[in-house]
Each structure stands twice: as C-alpha cells, then as structure tokens.
C-alpha cells in the first residue's frame, strides 16, 4: 500500500463475514496464485482496513485491472474490533480456468508479515503461514 497509495493509512484489522480466502488467479510477478475472496456463508476472512482517497482508489483500480475485467471493486461491510461494522471497498478477482492456484512461499510470507504488522488475529496468521507448507 505504501508504494501504490502513498498517504494511505491502516485503520487496523477487520473481519469480512460470509466469504472465504481463495487463490483464483495467477500472477507472473509472484509466480503463483494470488489471494481473492469467494462468497461462503459459513466462512470469514480477516484482513486490514485502510483509509484511502478517491485518488488511491483510482490507482488501485488501475493496478488491479478493473477496466480490463481482471478485478471488480465492490462495497462490503466489515467488522472492526469491538463489533463496530463499517463500509469498505474490496476487490474480487476474476477466476482463471484451472484454478485455484497454489501461492508461493514468498507470497504467503508477504501476507503473513502484513497480517502480523496490522494486528490480525494469531489464529488467522497461523492459518496463512500454514499455506506455505
């Protein structure tokens, strides 16, 4: 986020209910699967909520290939600490045929580092770390 959205600020860990973590597409930069979301009424995903400007959203839309149909940006409701629910933006990846795809150890390590730095729960961090094994 620092590179793509200078001036954005982390607001802390958040939980998105009704979704699960998936790896629906590949990235040549990471040489493996990259994270995405899939609806799943019985699951949840933990992550980090960020404060971003309209300019940041435009930069993220460009990076994620929204105009090319690679991702779509949608509004969601996430829960922060203390049960507070807030509206946020998220990106849904267009699934590639042949998926899901295994993420590389480097990609997983990046996810784990970010989750730890921003206070995502220990069980979620442990689950992410297990993806590299």
C-alpha positions as CSV (number, residue, x, y, z in Angstrom):
1,X,0.0,0.0,0.0
2,X,2.9,2.4,0.7
3,X,4.1,2.1,-2.9
4,X,0.7,2.1,-4.6
5,X,-1.1,4.5,-2.4
6,X,1.3,7.0,-0.7
7,X,-0.5,8.7,2.2
8,X,-3.0,5.9,2.8
9,X,-3.3,4.8,6.4
10,X,-4.0,1.5,8.1
11,X,-7.0,1.5,10.3
12,X,-6.4,-1.9,11.8
13,X,-7.6,-5.4,11.5
14,X,-11.1,-6.2,10.2
15,X,-13.2,-9.3,9.5
16,X,-15.4,-9.9,6.5
17,X,-18.1,-12.5,7.1
18,X,-19.7,-14.6,4.5
19,X,-16.5,-15.1,2.5
20,X,-13.5,-17.4,2.3
21,X,-10.0,-16.9,1.2
22,X,-9.2,-18.3,-2.3
23,X,-6.4,-18.2,-4.9
24,X,-8.4,-17.9,-8.1
25,X,-5.8,-16.5,-10.4
26,X,-2.1,-16.5,-11.1
27,X,0.4,-13.6,-11.1
28,X,3.6,-13.7,-13.1
29,X,5.3,-11.4,-10.6
30,X,4.6,-13.8,-7.7
31,X,5.0,-16.9,-9.9
32,X,1.8,-18.5,-8.3
33,X,-1.7,-18.0,-7.1
34,X,-2.8,-14.7,-5.6
35,X,-5.4,-14.1,-2.9
36,X,-9.0,-13.4,-3.6
37,X,-12.5,-13.7,-2.0
38,X,-15.3,-16.1,-2.7
39,X,-18.8,-15.9,-1.1
40,X,-19.2,-18.6,1.6
41,X,-22.0,-18.1,4.2
42,X,-20.2,-20.3,6.7
43,X,-16.7,-18.7,6.5
44,X,-14.9,-15.4,7.1
45,X,-11.8,-13.6,6.1
46,X,-9.5,-11.4,8.2
47,X,-7.5,-8.6,6.8
48,X,-6.6,-4.9,7.2
49,X,-8.8,-1.9,6.7
50,X,-7.2,1.1,5.1
51,X,-8.1,4.8,4.8
52,X,-7.8,5.7,1.1
53,X,-8.7,8.7,-1.0
54,X,-10.5,8.7,-4.4
55,X,-7.1,9.0,-6.0
56,X,-5.9,5.9,-4.2
57,X,-8.9,4.0,-5.4
58,X,-8.2,5.1,-9.0
59,X,-4.6,3.9,-8.6
60,X,-5.8,0.6,-7.2
61,X,-8.4,0.2,-9.9
62,X,-5.6,0.7,-12.5
63,X,-3.2,-1.8,-10.7
64,X,-5.9,-4.4,-10.3
65,X,-7.1,-4.1,-13.9
66,X,-10.7,-3.1,-13.2
67,X,-11.2,-1.6,-16.6
68,X,-9.9,-4.8,-18.2
69,X,-12.2,-7.0,-16.2
70,X,-9.4,-8.7,-14.1
71,X,-11.0,-7.5,-10.8
72,X,-14.1,-5.7,-9.8
73,X,-14.4,-3.3,-6.9
74,X,-17.4,-3.6,-4.6
75,X,-18.7,-2.2,-1.3
76,X,-18.8,-4.6,1.6
77,X,-19.5,-4.4,5.4
78,X,-16.6,-5.4,7.7
79,X,-16.4,-5.7,11.4
80,X,-13.6,-4.0,13.4
81,X,-12.6,-4.5,17.0
82,X,-15.5,-4.2,19.4
83,X,-18.0,-5.3,16.8
84,X,-18.2,-2.0,15.0
85,X,-19.3,-2.5,11.4
86,X,-18.1,-0.2,8.7
87,X,-18.5,0.0,4.9
88,X,-15.3,-0.6,2.9
89,X,-14.2,-1.3,-0.6
90,X,-12.8,-4.7,-1.7
91,X,-11.6,-6.2,-5.0
92,X,-12.9,-9.5,-6.3
93,X,-10.6,-11.3,-8.8
94,X,-11.9,-12.9,-12.0
95,X,-11.2,-16.6,-11.6
96,X,-8.9,-18.2,-14.2
97,X,-9.7,-21.6,-15.6
98,X,-7.6,-24.3,-14.0
99,X,-7.7,-22.7,-10.5
100,X,-7.4,-22.5,-7.7
101,X,-3.7,-21.9,-7.8
102,X,-1.1,-22.6,-5.1
103,X,0.5,-19.4,-3.7
104,X,4.3,-19.3,-3.5
105,X,6.1,-19.2,-0.1
106,X,7.3,-15.6,-0.9
107,X,3.7,-14.5,-1.5
108,X,2.4,-16.2,1.7
109,X,5.3,-14.7,3.7
110,X,4.2,-11.2,2.5
111,X,0.7,-11.9,3.6
112,X,1.8,-13.2,7.0
113,X,4.1,-10.1,7.5
114,X,1.3,-7.7,6.7
115,X,-1.2,-9.5,8.9
116,X,1.2,-9.6,11.9
117,X,2.1,-5.9,11.4
118,X,-1.5,-4.8,11.5
119,X,-2.9,-6.9,14.3
120,X,-4.8,-9.6,12.5
121,X,-5.6,-12.5,14.9
122,X,-2.9,-15.1,15.7
123,X,-5.1,-18.0,14.5
124,X,-5.6,-16.3,11.1
125,X,-1.9,-15.6,10.8
126,X,-1.1,-19.2,11.7
127,X,-3.6,-20.4,9.0
128,X,-1.9,-18.1,6.5
129,X,1.6,-19.4,7.5
130,X,0.4,-23.0,7.0
131,X,-0.4,-22.2,3.3
132,X,3.4,-22.1,2.6
133,X,3.9,-25.7,4.0
